[in-house]
Amino acid sequence: MNNHFSYVPHKYINIWHCCIRTELCRFSGAKIYPGKGIRFVRGDSQVFLFANSKCKRYFHNRLKPSKLTWTAMYRKQHKKDIAQEAVKKRRRATKKPYSRSIVGATLEVIQKKRTEKPEVRDAAREAQLREIKERIKKTKDDKKAKKAEVAAKSQKSQGKGSISKGAMPKGPKLGGGGGKR
């Protein structure tokens, strides 16, 4: 025979070196190779692929894969096979601190405050607190003075004979509001 194609016996071809598209079992999480597994199509056209009849049966009986020790979901939840997977936590590149100006303060002002001695800082803080306390005290004094002034005026007006709000005449209120319907 004068063929252009050469015959290679099957035992010499290693099909595992090729890229084979494997799928995962919807129940157990196992790999399913082409030509294997059971395909189930639900009424809403959703396709489920199971590794074997055991997985299919458990799925239809509504068993939870997270409760069966041999499923991938259980192993993942209970942190099994971590050494095998060799999960490496990537280190984040540490950000180097750098200075820049902020709204309301230039870089020079920020640098000056940073190099300031703690005693100077404490003194400045004390001065600010003292100023705030004085301001609060001043506003309280002003309020007290106004109150005293109002009280004096009200006493003068009572002496004249006008009826203050607290001494309104008692009796039935007129206006017809709030009765039973």
NORDA-V208343 format. One record per run of one state. SS is the DSSP state (~ for helix, > for strand, _ for the rest). FROM is the first residue (numbers start at 1). TO is the last residue. If there is no record, write none. Layout:
ss->{SS:SS}
from->{FROM:FROM}
to->{TO:TO}
This chain:
ss->{_:~:_:~:_:>:_:>:_:>:_:>:_:~:_:~:_:~:_:~:_:>:_:>:_:~:_:~:_:~:_}
from->{1:10:13:15:18:23:25:31:33:38:42:47:51:53:61:65:68:72:78:82:86:102:103:105:106:107:116:118:161:165:168}
to->{9:12:14:17:22:24:30:32:37:41:46:50:52:60:64:67:71:77:81:85:101:102:104:105:106:115:117:160:164:167:181}
